[in-house]
Amino acid sequence: MENTLLIGDHVFVNRVQFAPKSSWIGPILPYRQINRGDVFVFLHPAEPGLFVVKRVIGLPGDRIHLKDGVVYRNGEKFEEPYVISRPNHFPDSYRDNFPAVSPSDSGGVDPDWALTLPQHIQGEDIVVPENSYFGMGDNRDVSRDSRYWGFVPKENVIGRPMFIYWSFETPRDQWQKKEIGDRLGFLAHVVIHFFDETRWRRAFQLVR
């Protein structure tokens, strides 16, 4: 999601806004439907327990395809001012011309998705099914998103990130470290470098 979100950003997530309405809450909390372009947090459909942040590109019924890295939704070019594009990045025909190119021509595609993907293709488009969303990252050339593991089920949606409440310089592989020693070592690093490695300029920035 760079540069919308950076590794080490800690965000406040509104878990109520996209939830089913509850009559006992009344008008206090701003319920609304998920919209195209929303940034949302959800449980990864292919990796249980992994929380992911992406942007909603397609709602149920939307027809989507990419041509040379450009997203077309319902036949129209999708303007995306937040997207990072890297012209000199490695070529990937599957990534940039989805779903016209077969998943077998690209690495990193979830095997189950590779099998079910053809069922959702109509013409040159993939059609988002009922109670599902198509999500993509803003750092488009390196994003592992719905192109690689499929639609986001509605029940997997956690909420909407509202703002960054703390941001700290964090190694890219930190989330992969599971050893207690590695985690304790990083915690000690945070304590020692809290003031000089906190990205103070990002504090309380809205997520858009």
Long-range contacts (C-beta under 8 A, 24 or more apart in sequence): 1-39, 1-53, 1-54, 1-55, 1-137, 1-138, 1-139, 1-143, 2-84, 2-138, 2-139, 3-84, 3-138, 3-139, 4-39, 4-55, 4-82, 4-138, 4-207, 4-208, 5-39, 5-53, 5-161, 5-164, 5-207, 6-167, 6-199, 6-202, 7-170, 7-171, 7-172, 7-174, 8-167, 8-168, 8-169, 8-170, 8-199, 9-164, 9-166, 9-167, 9-202, 10-164, 10-165, 10-166, 10-167, 10-168, 11-53, 11-161, 11-162, 11-163, 11-164, 11-165, 11-207, 12-161, 12-162, 12-163, 12-164, 12-165, 13-41, 13-158, 13-159, 13-160, 13-161, 13-162, 14-159, 14-160, 14-161, 14-162, 15-158, 15-159, 16-159, 17-159, 17-160, 18-157, 18-159, 18-160, 19-159, 34-59, 34-133, 34-157, 35-59, 36-62, 36-73, 38-160, 39-160, 39-161, 39-207, 39-208, 40-133, 40-135, 40-152, 40-157, 40-158, 40-159, 40-160, 40-161, 41-157, 41-158, 41-159, 41-160, 41-161, 42-135, 42-152, 42-156, 42-157, 42-158, 43-156, 43-158, 44-149, 44-156, 45-149, 45-150, 45-151, 45-152, 45-153, 45-156, 46-110, 46-112, 46-113, 46-149, 46-150, 51-158, 52-135, 53-161, 54-135, 54-136, 54-137, 54-143, 54-145, 54-146, 54-152, 55-82, 55-135, 55-136, 55-137, 55-138, 56-133, 56-134, 56-135, 57-134, 57-135, 57-136, 57-146, 58-128, 58-133, 58-134, 58-146, 59-128, 59-133, 60-128, 60-129, 60-130, 60-131, 60-132, 60-133, 61-127, 61-128, 61-130, 62-127, 62-128, 62-134, 63-122, 63-125, 63-126, 63-127, 63-128, 64-125, 64-126, 64-127, 64-128, 64-134, 65-98, 65-99, 65-100, 65-124, 65-125, 65-126, 66-95, 66-96, 66-97, 66-98, 66-147, 67-96, 67-97, 67-100, 68-96, 68-97, 69-95, 69-96, 69-140, 69-141, 71-136, 72-125, 80-138, 82-138, 82-208, 83-138, 83-139, 83-140, 84-138, 84-139, 84-140, 84-141, 85-140, 85-141, 86-141, 86-142, 89-141, 89-142, 92-141, 94-147, 95-141, 95-147, 98-126, 98-147, 99-125, 99-126, 99-147, 100-124, 108-144, 108-148, 109-148, 109-149, 110-148, 110-149, 110-150, 112-150, 113-148, 113-149, 113-150, 116-150, 117-150, 120-151, 131-155, 133-157, 161-207, 162-206, 162-207, 163-204, 163-205, 163-206, 163-207, 164-202, 164-203, 164-204, 164-205, 164-207, 165-203, 165-204, 166-198, 166-203, 167-198, 167-199, 167-202, 167-203, 168-194, 168-197, 168-198, 168-199, 169-193, 169-197, 169-198, 169-199
